[in-house]
Amino acid sequence: MTSAFKHVFHPVQTSLILFLVLLGSTLCSCRSVPVTGRSQFLLTTESYENSLGAESYEEYKAEYPVSTNAEYNAALERCGNAIKAIANEVGDASDFEWEFTVLDSEIQNAFCLPGGKVAVYSGIMDGMDNEAELAFVVGHEIGHAIARHGGERMSRSILQSLGAVLVEAVFENETINAIYGTTTELGVMLPYSRSNESEADMIGLILMARAGYDPSASYTFWRRFTNNAEGSSKLESILSTHPCDSDRIKAMEDNEPMAREEYNNAKIKYGFGKKFTHKK
């Protein structure tokens, strides 16, 4: 009996010790997200995240040509620097080595990698009316960076993997392992991803407003940009990494009065900024 007990639980005890060590590390890595004040726990260091960001940024620039569109480049430089100044104030981004690049591609997307590496694809700028819409997109992406959402994703993945080791050691059953994987993905990982997107929307709205851009450009752009403003099906919402578009638009509208106060207090007001001509 004693021998069997050791045989079954020894790997569990080992995994549990590892889990407690990581949990302790998590609790020691406590910080508050800028703007929202949400408490978060991280297993990764900011310097590690930034190094990964710098490496990935070079890979993107090697894959996509840098745009030669002078209008787009100038607009990104202007609003990027304005929002960067606010992000440095509220987000403790003193270690960031900021870069702003327009990538020449029809892809309708943008990103800010850890460490302040910002890229906007020309495809999404083709659909923008003015610089304030660009400011919201850039603010949203920078929001991800100063909130260290990338580090959170890595930390959650580590804990999810560690949990899988524990489940496998305890039950030694492939069906239970599969149930664990599906449950944690749908019940934990994807909801966290959607909440990160909503948080980045909020941070981006405040950053653009404090930088002097009219916050109403957030939802006017998103209404026009999205092809699904009426919302998605329940199943699609559960499986998505992003909140449904109608919920995002409503949140932007609901938070606009608060952002409007920030805008009214901005030292310099750009309003909607320059209107794009979209000349090639």
C-alpha positions as CSV (number, residue, x, y, z in Angstrom):
1,M,0.0,0.0,0.0
2,T,2.8,2.4,0.9
3,S,4.6,1.6,-2.3
4,A,1.5,2.1,-4.5
5,F,0.8,5.5,-2.7
6,K,4.2,6.8,-3.5
7,H,4.0,5.5,-7.1
8,V,0.7,7.4,-7.8
9,F,1.3,10.7,-5.9
10,H,5.0,11.3,-6.2
11,P,4.7,13.1,-9.6
12,V,1.7,15.0,-8.4
13,Q,3.6,16.2,-5.3
14,T,6.5,17.3,-7.6
15,S,4.2,19.2,-9.9
16,L,2.3,20.7,-7.0
17,I,5.6,22.1,-5.6
18,L,6.4,23.6,-9.0
19,F,2.9,25.1,-9.1
20,L,3.3,26.7,-5.7
21,V,6.7,28.1,-6.6
22,L,5.3,29.6,-9.8
23,L,2.2,30.9,-7.9
24,G,4.5,32.5,-5.4
25,S,6.4,34.1,-8.2
26,T,3.2,35.4,-9.6
27,L,2.1,37.0,-6.4
28,C,5.5,38.7,-6.1
29,S,5.0,40.1,-9.6
30,C,2.0,42.3,-8.9
31,R,1.3,45.5,-10.7
32,S,-1.6,47.8,-11.6
33,V,-2.5,48.3,-15.2
34,P,-2.1,52.0,-16.2
35,V,-5.4,53.9,-16.7
36,T,-7.7,51.1,-15.6
37,G,-6.0,50.2,-12.3
38,R,-6.7,46.5,-12.7
39,S,-4.4,44.3,-10.6
40,Q,-2.4,41.8,-12.7
41,F,0.2,39.1,-12.0
42,L,3.0,38.3,-14.3
43,L,5.6,35.5,-14.5
44,T,7.6,37.3,-17.2
45,T,9.9,40.3,-16.8
46,E,9.4,43.5,-18.8
47,S,12.9,43.3,-20.2
48,Y,12.3,39.8,-21.6
49,E,9.0,40.9,-23.1
50,N,10.6,43.9,-24.7
51,S,13.4,41.8,-26.2
52,L,10.9,39.5,-27.8
53,G,9.1,42.5,-29.2
54,A,12.2,44.0,-30.7
55,E,13.0,40.6,-32.3
56,S,9.5,40.2,-33.8
57,Y,9.5,43.8,-35.0
58,E,12.5,43.2,-37.2
59,E,10.9,40.0,-38.6
60,Y,7.8,42.0,-39.6
61,K,9.8,44.7,-41.3
62,A,11.7,42.0,-43.2
63,E,8.4,40.4,-44.3
64,Y,6.6,43.6,-45.3
65,P,8.1,46.6,-47.2
66,V,8.0,49.9,-45.3
67,S,5.5,52.3,-47.0
68,T,6.7,55.2,-49.0
69,N,3.3,57.0,-48.6
70,A,4.5,60.4,-47.2
71,E,1.0,61.3,-46.0
72,Y,0.6,58.1,-44.0
73,N,4.2,58.2,-42.6
74,A,3.8,61.8,-41.4
75,A,0.4,61.2,-39.8
76,L,1.7,58.2,-37.9
77,E,4.7,60.1,-36.8
78,R,2.6,63.0,-35.5
79,C,-0.1,61.1,-33.7
80,G,2.4,58.4,-32.6
81,N,4.6,60.9,-30.9
82,A,1.6,62.7,-29.3
83,I,0.3,59.4,-27.8
84,K,3.8,58.2,-26.9
85,A,4.2,61.3,-24.7
86,I,1.0,60.4,-22.8
87,A,1.9,56.7,-22.6
88,N,5.3,57.6,-21.0
89,E,3.5,59.7,-18.4
90,V,0.8,57.1,-17.4
91,G,2.4,53.8,-18.4
92,D,5.9,53.9,-17.0
93,A,7.3,53.2,-20.5
94,S,10.7,54.7,-19.7
95,D,12.4,51.6,-20.9
96,F,10.6,51.5,-24.3
97,E,12.6,52.2,-27.4
98,W,9.8,53.6,-29.5
99,E,9.5,53.1,-33.2
100,F,6.6,53.9,-35.6
101,T,6.4,52.3,-39.0
102,V,3.8,52.1,-41.8
103,L,4.0,48.7,-43.5
104,D,2.9,48.6,-47.1
105,S,0.3,45.8,-47.2
106,E,-3.5,45.5,-47.8
107,I,-3.8,43.9,-44.4
108,Q,-6.3,45.9,-42.2
109,N,-4.4,45.7,-38.9
110,A,-1.9,47.4,-36.6
111,F,0.1,46.3,-33.6
112,C,2.4,47.6,-30.8
113,L,4.8,45.0,-29.6
114,P,6.3,45.1,-26.1
115,G,8.9,47.9,-25.9
116,G,7.0,50.4,-28.1
117,K,7.4,48.9,-31.5
118,V,4.4,50.2,-33.4
119,A,3.4,49.2,-36.9
120,V,0.3,50.2,-38.9
121,Y,-0.5,48.5,-42.2
122,S,-1.4,50.8,-45.0
123,G,-4.5,48.7,-45.7
124,I,-6.2,49.9,-42.5
125,M,-5.1,53.5,-43.1
126,D,-6.8,53.4,-46.5
127,G,-10.1,53.1,-44.6
128,M,-9.5,56.0,-42.3
129,D,-11.0,59.5,-42.8
130,N,-8.7,61.5,-40.5
131,E,-5.8,61.4,-38.1
132,A,-8.0,61.1,-35.0
133,E,-9.1,57.7,-36.2
134,L,-5.5,56.7,-36.6
135,A,-4.9,58.0,-33.0
136,F,-7.5,55.6,-31.6
137,V,-6.0,52.6,-33.4
138,V,-2.5,53.5,-32.3
139,G,-3.7,54.3,-28.8
140,H,-5.4,50.9,-28.6
141,E,-2.3,49.1,-29.7
142,I,-0.1,51.1,-27.3
143,G,-2.6,50.3,-24.6
144,H,-1.8,46.6,-25.1
145,A,1.9,47.3,-24.7
146,I,1.8,49.5,-21.5
147,A,-0.7,47.1,-20.0
148,R,1.8,44.3,-20.7
149,H,-1.0,42.1,-22.2
150,G,1.7,40.0,-24.0
151,G,3.3,39.2,-20.7
152,E,0.0,38.2,-19.3
153,R,-0.8,35.9,-22.2
154,M,2.6,34.2,-21.7
155,S,2.0,33.9,-17.9
156,R,-1.4,32.4,-18.4
157,S,-0.1,29.9,-20.9
158,I,2.6,28.8,-18.4
159,L,0.0,28.3,-15.7
160,Q,-2.3,26.5,-18.2
161,S,0.5,24.2,-19.2
162,L,1.4,23.5,-15.6
163,G,-2.2,22.7,-14.8
164,A,-2.2,20.2,-17.7
165,V,0.9,18.5,-16.1
166,L,-1.0,18.2,-12.8
167,V,-4.2,16.9,-14.4
168,E,-2.2,14.3,-16.4
169,A,-0.3,13.2,-13.3
170,V,-3.4,12.8,-11.2
171,F,-5.8,11.2,-13.7
172,E,-3.6,9.6,-16.4
173,N,-6.7,9.8,-18.6
174,E,-6.6,11.3,-22.2
175,T,-10.3,12.2,-22.1
176,I,-9.9,14.2,-18.9
177,N,-6.8,15.8,-20.3
178,A,-8.8,16.9,-23.4
179,I,-11.6,18.2,-21.2
180,Y,-9.1,20.2,-19.2
181,G,-7.6,21.7,-22.4
182,T,-11.0,22.7,-23.8
183,T,-12.4,24.0,-20.6
184,T,-9.4,26.2,-19.8
185,E,-9.3,27.5,-23.3
186,L,-13.0,28.4,-23.5
187,G,-13.4,29.3,-19.9
188,V,-10.2,31.1,-19.1
189,M,-7.9,31.9,-22.0
190,L,-10.4,33.3,-24.5
191,P,-12.3,35.3,-21.9
192,Y,-9.0,36.8,-20.8
193,S,-8.1,37.7,-24.4
194,R,-11.5,39.4,-24.9
195,S,-11.1,41.3,-21.6
196,N,-7.6,42.5,-22.7
197,E,-9.1,43.8,-26.0
198,S,-11.8,45.7,-24.1
199,E,-9.1,47.1,-21.7
200,A,-7.0,48.2,-24.6
201,D,-10.0,50.0,-26.1
202,M,-10.5,51.9,-22.8
203,I,-6.8,52.8,-22.5
204,G,-6.6,53.8,-26.2
205,L,-9.6,56.1,-25.7
206,I,-8.0,57.8,-22.8
207,L,-4.6,58.1,-24.5
208,M,-6.0,59.7,-27.6
209,A,-8.1,62.1,-25.6
210,R,-5.3,63.2,-23.4
211,A,-3.1,63.6,-26.5
212,G,-5.7,66.1,-27.9
213,Y,-7.6,63.9,-30.4
214,D,-11.4,63.9,-30.4
215,P,-12.5,60.6,-28.7
216,S,-15.7,60.4,-30.8
217,A,-13.5,59.3,-33.7
218,S,-13.1,55.9,-31.9
219,Y,-16.6,54.7,-32.6
220,T,-17.2,56.5,-35.9
221,F,-14.2,54.7,-37.2
222,W,-15.1,51.4,-35.7
223,R,-18.7,51.6,-37.1
224,R,-17.3,52.1,-40.6
225,F,-14.4,49.6,-40.3
226,T,-16.3,46.6,-39.0
227,N,-18.5,44.4,-41.2
228,N,-20.3,43.1,-38.2
229,A,-21.5,46.0,-36.1
230,E,-24.8,44.2,-35.4
231,G,-23.0,41.6,-33.4
232,S,-21.9,38.0,-33.8
233,S,-23.6,34.7,-32.9
234,K,-23.3,33.4,-29.3
235,L,-21.0,30.6,-30.5
236,E,-18.8,33.0,-32.4
237,S,-18.5,35.3,-29.4
238,I,-17.5,32.4,-27.1
239,L,-14.8,31.2,-29.6
240,S,-13.5,34.6,-30.4
241,T,-10.3,36.3,-29.1
242,H,-12.1,39.7,-29.4
243,P,-15.4,41.1,-28.0
244,C,-18.1,41.3,-30.6
245,D,-18.1,44.6,-32.6
246,S,-21.5,45.8,-31.3
247,D,-20.3,45.5,-27.7
248,R,-17.0,47.3,-28.4
249,I,-18.9,50.2,-30.1
250,K,-21.3,50.5,-27.2
251,A,-18.4,50.5,-24.7
252,M,-16.7,53.3,-26.7
253,E,-19.9,55.3,-26.8
254,D,-20.5,54.8,-23.1
255,N,-16.9,55.8,-22.1
256,E,-16.8,58.8,-24.5
257,P,-18.1,61.3,-21.8
258,M,-15.2,60.3,-19.5
259,A,-12.7,60.6,-22.4
260,R,-14.3,63.9,-23.4
261,E,-13.3,65.3,-20.0
262,E,-9.7,64.3,-20.7
263,Y,-9.9,65.8,-24.1
264,N,-11.2,69.1,-22.7
265,N,-8.3,69.2,-20.3
266,A,-5.7,68.5,-23.0
267,K,-3.1,71.2,-23.4
268,I,-3.1,71.0,-27.2
269,K,-6.2,70.0,-29.1
270,Y,-5.9,68.5,-32.6
271,G,-9.6,67.6,-32.8
272,F,-9.9,65.2,-35.7
273,G,-6.5,66.2,-37.1
274,K,-5.7,66.2,-40.7
275,K,-8.1,64.6,-43.1
276,F,-6.6,61.9,-45.3
277,T,-6.4,62.4,-49.0
278,H,-5.3,58.8,-49.6
279,K,-3.0,59.9,-52.4
280,K,-0.5,57.1,-53.3
